[in-house]
């Protein structure tokens, strides 16, 4: 009896193809959840939500996306299930957002279901984010972490830009919001199909990290299970250099005002019409992608020293965007986009260099939480001072960046 022919093994993707495919996953997923975030407020309002309800739902979603990472990061490292958590997190986004399309037909229960789906989608973000960043750090070892994170960020930004535009176009054509959520099932399904291909063609994504340390725990008194969880959540076992770097990143994040604060200011000043604001934002997003690509290569060549320029960029922004000259305001927006590009890509690449391989997901969870605190404080300060005290706001941001620069200098020397 002739044996059945054996199918040839599928070719394994190269490191660059693997990183690019992972970036396409983020591109497709970003179309889904950034499209949802862009329309969440008006959509909840169409279901009968008050402004307070919209604020509570969206605020709760962002809080869950941030705080839960303190648990999911250590969980990924301890269970070594980075791939599974990544797939589950993306799956929650791919399912929850399109389901929003059915909520207008659920009567009085529609608002509660929509609120639950929005919070669940943000939970999916928290589940996957630390594990995904740890996987990307592993995939980009051969390509150069700076370049790998930069390419991933650039593709991510394409999705973050096209998703809201897609929903806006569908809403303009139909006069309704829910059809756009239904259409987002397509990029959601594409993200899951790409993950399936990654599993088949990139074994590095699903295998245990060979560089993960299996060192015994340091000598110390035994701790309870709850104490272990708390220690993992705050990164008690992570290097001191990492914590200094996290604090520096939090200070630069605090100085990076949100685009909402800046656009509010230059629209109020009559420099830019409200209808033109999306074009200005698109300019910033394009610069952000280019800055990530540029500094990624520089990071691989020169290391963490390239990050010393971030506080300088952040300090320049308020000096430009709070003027009465349009060309200076647009220049400030460009600088803001460049700082955001480095902040969201190259800085994350450096985190992978500062911590042991087996602690990366934990580190990314802690890092995101510390950055979130910085963003919250910075947003409150900017909101309080932007109306009548722009000079004081610029001074405060400049002072924070001086401290950030000192911490970054010490960190890069130790790193």
Legacy VTK file of the C-alpha trace (Angstrom):
# vtk DataFile Version 3.0
C-alpha trace
ASCII
DATASET POLYDATA
POINTS 415 float
0.000 0.000 0.000
1.456 3.324 -1.081
1.787 5.737 1.829
-0.135 8.977 1.547
2.039 11.868 0.422
3.170 14.106 3.225
2.352 17.775 2.753
5.489 19.919 2.734
5.894 22.079 5.839
4.738 25.645 5.516
7.645 28.064 5.141
8.482 29.978 8.294
8.234 33.738 7.979
11.348 35.869 8.283
11.703 38.122 11.367
10.788 41.232 9.361
7.746 39.577 7.821
6.659 38.441 11.275
6.954 41.964 12.709
5.129 43.427 9.709
2.302 40.882 10.010
1.968 41.670 13.732
1.769 45.342 12.777
-1.031 44.561 10.331
-2.912 42.868 13.179
-2.671 46.111 15.149
-3.679 48.129 12.082
-6.874 46.114 11.635
-7.677 46.065 15.357
-7.018 49.803 15.675
-9.543 50.466 12.933
-12.075 48.647 15.103
-11.496 50.124 18.527
-10.380 53.623 17.489
-13.470 53.809 15.292
-15.554 52.850 18.318
-13.810 55.373 20.587
-14.343 58.158 18.054
-18.101 57.535 17.965
-18.757 56.206 21.480
-20.034 59.512 22.878
-22.531 60.357 20.124
-23.633 56.715 19.884
-24.378 56.438 23.612
-26.202 59.759 23.380
-28.364 58.399 20.558
-29.349 55.550 22.895
-30.531 58.025 25.535
-27.400 58.482 27.649
-26.816 61.761 29.439
-23.471 63.556 29.345
-22.763 62.196 32.830
-23.479 58.633 31.693
-21.235 59.017 28.657
-18.434 60.309 30.867
-18.848 57.494 33.370
-18.923 54.746 30.733
-15.993 55.987 28.668
-14.026 56.911 31.786
-14.638 53.493 33.320
-13.504 51.863 30.080
-10.224 53.774 29.996
-9.633 53.110 33.700
-10.136 49.372 33.186
-7.809 49.421 30.153
-5.111 50.942 32.341
-5.479 49.514 35.837
-6.158 45.927 34.793
-2.743 45.776 33.098
-1.197 45.656 36.554
-2.787 42.212 36.843
-2.638 40.936 33.260
1.063 41.758 32.863
2.255 39.587 35.778
-0.316 36.961 34.783
1.208 36.699 31.304
4.722 36.324 32.708
3.816 33.828 35.419
1.669 31.629 33.157
3.850 32.143 30.047
0.611 32.515 28.039
1.524 35.670 26.174
0.136 34.397 22.884
-3.143 33.165 24.350
-3.791 36.426 26.188
-2.988 38.390 23.033
-5.487 36.380 20.976
-8.181 36.607 23.678
-7.715 40.369 23.968
-7.962 40.951 20.229
-10.935 38.583 20.060
-12.811 40.644 22.649
-12.338 43.759 20.513
-13.306 41.965 17.284
-16.559 40.721 18.871
-17.675 43.526 21.197
-17.450 46.487 18.820
-19.518 45.020 15.925
-22.133 43.879 18.464
-22.793 47.543 19.236
-24.704 47.608 15.939
-27.554 45.580 17.455
-28.022 47.720 20.581
-30.384 50.299 18.966
-32.838 47.433 18.402
-32.854 46.219 22.027
-35.253 48.847 23.334
-34.695 50.020 26.898
-31.875 47.497 27.386
-29.849 48.953 24.510
-27.969 51.543 26.551
-26.949 49.067 29.279
-25.787 46.512 26.701
-23.814 49.138 24.783
-22.128 50.366 27.975
-21.200 46.792 28.900
-19.769 46.100 25.445
-17.642 49.268 25.538
-16.184 48.371 28.939
-15.579 44.774 27.794
-13.717 45.997 24.717
-11.450 48.113 26.923
-10.953 45.052 29.130
-9.726 43.223 26.041
-7.191 46.008 25.527
-5.890 45.471 29.051
-5.740 41.695 28.585
-3.653 41.818 25.412
-1.497 44.928 25.727
1.313 43.795 28.097
1.482 40.334 26.512
1.471 41.824 22.994
4.326 44.217 23.794
6.359 41.367 25.290
5.756 39.272 22.158
6.764 42.172 19.916
9.975 42.672 21.906
10.788 39.003 21.286
9.858 39.102 17.569
11.951 42.233 16.985
15.139 40.825 18.493
16.579 40.039 15.046
15.274 43.150 13.292
16.368 45.594 15.974
13.861 46.474 18.665
13.836 50.141 17.789
12.980 49.471 14.143
10.524 46.692 15.056
8.537 48.843 17.481
8.701 51.758 15.037
7.248 49.804 12.111
4.569 48.363 14.386
3.664 51.842 15.632
3.502 53.283 12.114
1.088 50.560 10.977
-0.880 50.998 14.199
-1.302 54.693 13.409
-2.683 53.916 9.949
-5.490 51.944 11.593
-6.060 54.614 14.240
-6.544 57.171 11.469
-8.617 55.174 8.969
-11.049 53.639 11.482
-12.655 56.924 12.598
-12.667 58.181 8.991
-14.476 55.026 7.889
-17.166 55.452 10.547
-17.537 59.151 9.762
-18.006 58.368 6.070
-20.621 55.687 6.732
-22.481 57.973 9.136
-22.468 60.745 6.516
-23.832 58.392 3.842
-26.508 56.682 5.939
-27.372 59.288 8.555
-27.041 56.519 11.168
-24.268 55.473 13.541
-24.915 51.748 14.004
-24.089 50.600 10.417
-20.502 51.721 10.911
-20.064 49.350 13.862
-21.397 46.476 11.759
-18.844 47.233 9.014
-16.037 47.112 11.599
-16.652 43.350 11.811
-14.576 43.103 8.607
-11.260 44.483 9.962
-11.953 42.629 13.232
-12.203 39.328 11.370
-9.101 40.226 9.357
-7.131 40.760 12.579
-8.103 37.303 13.832
-7.200 35.685 10.482
-3.789 37.356 10.576
-3.240 36.026 14.095
-4.072 32.540 12.847
-1.485 32.937 10.084
1.083 34.144 12.599
0.510 31.036 14.669
1.207 28.842 11.625
4.059 30.754 10.035
5.860 32.340 13.009
6.569 29.735 15.713
8.406 32.362 17.758
5.012 33.897 18.573
3.712 30.836 20.427
6.876 29.299 21.841
8.167 30.066 25.304
10.818 32.766 25.352
14.208 31.006 25.518
15.696 34.108 27.153
13.188 34.117 30.006
15.020 33.686 33.268
14.329 30.779 35.555
16.369 32.078 38.441
15.246 31.201 41.952
13.574 33.898 43.979
15.952 36.026 46.063
16.380 35.263 49.729
13.526 36.888 51.604
10.821 35.949 54.084
7.969 33.967 52.522
5.108 36.156 51.309
1.404 35.415 51.168
-0.322 34.950 47.817
-1.894 38.406 48.136
1.506 39.945 48.921
2.955 38.240 45.849
0.192 39.687 43.692
0.730 43.168 45.085
4.490 42.921 44.601
4.027 41.818 40.995
1.468 44.570 40.305
3.835 47.364 41.371
6.912 45.728 39.854
8.678 45.276 43.184
11.097 42.770 41.639
11.935 44.914 38.603
15.244 46.802 38.382
15.514 50.245 39.939
16.626 51.644 36.576
13.286 50.623 35.092
11.379 52.517 37.777
13.495 55.650 37.217
12.779 55.389 33.517
9.053 54.917 34.155
9.010 58.072 36.272
10.823 60.003 33.528
8.298 58.767 30.956
5.437 59.764 33.255
6.824 63.307 33.458
7.147 63.602 29.672
3.630 62.187 29.314
2.330 64.761 31.810
3.883 67.509 29.686
2.403 66.150 26.458
-0.974 67.847 26.535
-3.768 66.033 24.741
-4.680 67.225 21.277
-8.085 68.118 22.683
-6.542 70.735 24.977
-4.441 72.233 22.191
-7.238 72.270 19.604
-9.600 73.866 22.122
-7.079 76.652 22.621
-6.362 77.470 18.967
-10.036 77.235 17.953
-10.999 79.572 20.810
-8.276 81.961 19.653
-9.774 81.966 16.145
-6.612 80.640 14.494
-8.147 77.437 13.115
-11.787 76.749 12.228
-13.388 73.811 14.022
-14.046 72.069 10.697
-10.302 72.120 9.920
-9.257 70.536 13.229
-9.435 66.935 11.868
-6.949 67.913 9.141
-4.560 69.330 11.723
-4.923 66.106 13.726
-4.201 64.067 10.595
-0.994 66.077 10.138
0.055 65.231 13.693
-0.687 61.524 13.173
1.392 61.440 9.991
4.319 63.082 11.785
3.903 60.640 14.680
4.287 57.661 12.346
7.336 59.160 10.609
8.982 60.074 13.922
8.520 56.530 15.197
10.183 55.118 12.071
13.073 57.595 12.213
13.916 57.231 15.894
13.530 53.442 15.787
16.594 53.133 13.569
18.476 55.692 15.658
17.674 53.743 18.824
19.128 50.540 17.383
22.317 52.403 16.518
22.814 54.640 19.540
20.652 53.119 22.239
18.653 54.953 24.884
20.551 58.196 24.411
18.193 59.157 21.564
15.436 59.482 24.162
17.170 62.468 25.744
15.591 64.599 23.031
12.028 63.811 24.149
11.893 66.328 27.056
13.217 69.014 24.699
10.436 68.321 22.186
7.791 68.312 24.918
9.019 71.612 26.370
8.894 73.289 22.937
5.235 72.428 22.269
3.529 74.975 24.600
5.896 77.710 23.425
4.447 77.268 19.934
0.805 76.220 20.274
-0.099 79.024 22.684
0.995 81.810 20.352
-1.190 83.919 18.073
0.644 82.954 14.880
-0.804 80.109 12.850
2.533 78.925 11.434
3.950 78.598 14.957
0.846 76.740 16.136
1.134 74.262 13.260
4.836 73.894 13.982
3.979 73.093 17.590
1.495 70.458 16.438
4.230 68.877 14.300
6.604 68.820 17.285
3.824 67.333 19.436
3.290 64.571 16.873
7.015 63.825 16.781
7.188 63.581 20.585
4.164 61.266 20.644
5.767 59.041 18.015
8.895 58.539 20.115
6.851 58.213 23.301
4.689 55.418 21.929
7.335 53.360 20.128
11.017 53.842 20.919
10.413 54.327 24.633
8.626 50.966 24.731
11.559 49.375 22.918
13.862 50.613 25.696
11.670 49.043 28.377
12.467 45.625 26.892
16.184 46.347 27.308
15.865 47.346 30.967
14.089 44.283 32.383
14.673 40.498 32.254
12.926 38.716 29.392
10.658 36.804 31.754
9.385 40.049 33.336
8.580 42.067 30.228
4.800 41.769 30.335
4.868 42.739 34.019
7.069 45.716 33.183
4.793 46.885 30.367
1.796 46.705 32.685
3.511 48.779 35.378
4.903 51.190 32.781
1.453 51.817 31.294
-0.024 52.466 34.728
2.693 54.982 35.644
2.289 56.717 32.276
-1.464 56.807 32.831
-1.004 58.596 36.145
1.240 61.110 34.397
-1.377 61.658 31.684
-4.111 62.147 34.281
-2.093 64.714 36.247
-0.938 66.482 33.090
-4.461 66.649 31.718
-5.789 68.146 34.937
-3.025 70.774 35.073
-3.416 71.686 31.402
-7.193 71.911 31.700
-6.925 74.200 34.726
-4.357 76.590 33.236
-4.948 76.652 29.479
-7.674 79.317 29.519
-5.969 82.215 31.309
-2.544 81.054 32.472
-0.794 79.703 29.378
2.537 81.235 30.402
2.389 79.482 33.768
1.420 76.243 32.010
4.466 76.512 29.732
6.691 77.112 32.782
5.245 74.107 34.623
5.714 71.854 31.588
9.278 73.125 31.146
10.077 72.399 34.791
8.708 68.863 34.526
10.860 68.253 31.445
14.022 69.385 33.226
13.392 66.737 35.885
12.536 64.188 33.185
15.783 64.941 31.338
17.848 64.406 34.497
16.127 61.070 35.174
16.569 59.973 31.553
20.252 60.890 31.666
20.758 58.810 34.805
18.726 55.953 33.353
20.580 55.798 30.044
23.922 55.852 31.857
22.889 52.901 34.034
21.064 51.122 31.225
LINES 1 416
415 0 1 2 3 4 5 6 7 8 9 10 11 12 13 14 15 16 17 18 19 20 21 22 23 24 25 26 27 28 29 30 31 32 33 34 35 36 37 38 39 40 41 42 43 44 45 46 47 48 49 50 51 52 53 54 55 56 57 58 59 60 61 62 63 64 65 66 67 68 69 70 71 72 73 74 75 76 77 78 79 80 81 82 83 84 85 86 87 88 89 90 91 92 93 94 95 96 97 98 99 100 101 102 103 104 105 106 107 108 109 110 111 112 113 114 115 116 117 118 119 120 121 122 123 124 125 126 127 128 129 130 131 132 133 134 135 136 137 138 139 140 141 142 143 144 145 146 147 148 149 150 151 152 153 154 155 156 157 158 159 160 161 162 163 164 165 166 167 168 169 170 171 172 173 174 175 176 177 178 179 180 181 182 183 184 185 186 187 188 189 190 191 192 193 194 195 196 197 198 199 200 201 202 203 204 205 206 207 208 209 210 211 212 213 214 215 216 217 218 219 220 221 222 223 224 225 226 227 228 229 230 231 232 233 234 235 236 237 238 239 240 241 242 243 244 245 246 247 248 249 250 251 252 253 254 255 256 257 258 259 260 261 262 263 264 265 266 267 268 269 270 271 272 273 274 275 276 277 278 279 280 281 282 283 284 285 286 287 288 289 290 291 292 293 294 295 296 297 298 299 300 301 302 303 304 305 306 307 308 309 310 311 312 313 314 315 316 317 318 319 320 321 322 323 324 325 326 327 328 329 330 331 332 333 334 335 336 337 338 339 340 341 342 343 344 345 346 347 348 349 350 351 352 353 354 355 356 357 358 359 360 361 362 363 364 365 366 367 368 369 370 371 372 373 374 375 376 377 378 379 380 381 382 383 384 385 386 387 388 389 390 391 392 393 394 395 396 397 398 399 400 401 402 403 404 405 406 407 408 409 410 411 412 413 414
